[in-house]
């Protein structure tokens, strides 16, 4: 029955039943337009698939597999405003204010990718070839920042960094600006900053983009909706929203988890069959589990065969 957790306030031996809600991706094969697919996902699950980081992207790729012929809709579509994002999409990676700690060199052009030189950021066409700085989350200190000597477009540099490290570098604070300046060694380099008008169906603030290399980061000639493409190994491309394709929803998966709980006796006068006592223990367990077990929706006692919640350990061993 899993983990053993000790409380040194009350007494008995029991089992907890945790009702956990987890997200999963579900592929629906019936072809629909992007808008119809969005409506179906919202009625049946949560919404069209939102993908917040590369771990979730891997989950989406596994959910789809090779079980489609051309394209699969996801929840990304063209919005109305251009917004700057960092390519490394992980909400836990950035502290408060770090996503928008951008030191621009004035004036700015209308280009949609960013280069770094001499301590400042400038805009540049994403199709230009530049050196770049990659970031590796598996390393520590200065070893996290890697100079890419190959001259590449911004998208090619992003893919190179993702394949070999974690992603293009983000600049989150003064220390990171200083480190990247040292690694760049006077060269103008691509970093992970880009802008586009795309937004997610459920308005999640995810900057993850998994475009095919030939996809322009932003152009007014883009189609409006985004799909995973079979001939690009699942990388994304833009399609007309009126096309009909299978689609990927983000749904809720509910599962039960049982935890064996051993509680040490300190007050023999307590009646462990008293609902008030049992509720008090539940509240303590919710506080303990709240920060360590994500997705817990409901916490209940599981009764033993004789109808008891708590039994003495010697009784259980004799059964």
Secondary structure, DSSP 4 states (H G I P E B T S, - for coil): ---EEEESSS-EEEEEEEEEEEEEEEEEEEEE-HHHHHHHHHHHSSEEPP--SHHHHHHHHHHHTT--SSEEEEEEEEEEEEEEEESS--TTT--TTTTT---BPSSP-S-SEEEEETTEEEEE-TTS-EEEEEE-TTS-GGGGEEEEEEEE-HHHHHHHHHHHSSEEPP--SHHHHHHHHHHHTT--EEEEEEEEEEEETT--------B-TTS-SS-TT--SEEEEEGGGTT-EEEE-TTS-EEEEEEEEEEEEEEEEEEE--S-TT--TT-HHHHHHHHHHHHHHHHTTSTTEEEEEEE--TTS-S-B-HHHHHH-
